[in-house]
């Protein structure tokens, strides 16, 4: 619900975290990628061009899916459940009906041909403590992965906020690497802990110490079908 400064900063934070994880300078080349008729912001990491980020800039739907007045109270949950017919990018670059959004995500998958697709919790349901955007993003990704069926691939979802109730299972070097990536992102987001000390006293640390797939570790296997109607 904040202004453009906030989502611009969060994009910059995500990019800096990716650069930190890749071990290269935080230098990116930006361009426009047209997917399914929509112009999307595309960023490629200069020191590791195989790493890229695509920003669709859809509005934050608020934790309960009610959205924010500054974005017309639109949310992914409202789109998914049929309460609104379309959702609009916060930079006015695009609007999507549900199937159009699924097809756009599927076109990205078809273009890149991944054999593993990772997303959030596509098994859980609204109202159990996770953010509505987390669930809807996962539902949309699951739907897109079914359209992307010309390559056998695994769809792996991960628990969101409710992971806080599970035993810690990430520690040592891997935990420190996660923390370092988060702290590369943090200076770009005024809503999160800015120092390692504050991080370790927050829920972010509790979440960071846990990682659980929503189903079997291998995920859901999507196998190719005889024909594919959707193209990139």
Secondary structure, DSSP 8 states (H G I E B T S, - for coil): ---HHHHHHHHHHHHHHHHHHHTS-S-EEEEEEEETTEEEEEEEETTSTT-EEEE--B----TTS---GGGTT--HHHHHTTSSS-EEBTTSS-EE-HHHHHHHHHHHHHHH--SEEEES-SSS-TTSSS-HHHHHHHHHHHHHHHH--SS-EEEEEB--GGGGGS-----HHHHHHHHHHHHHHHTT-TTS--SHHHHHTSHHHHHHT---BSS-TT-EEE---S------
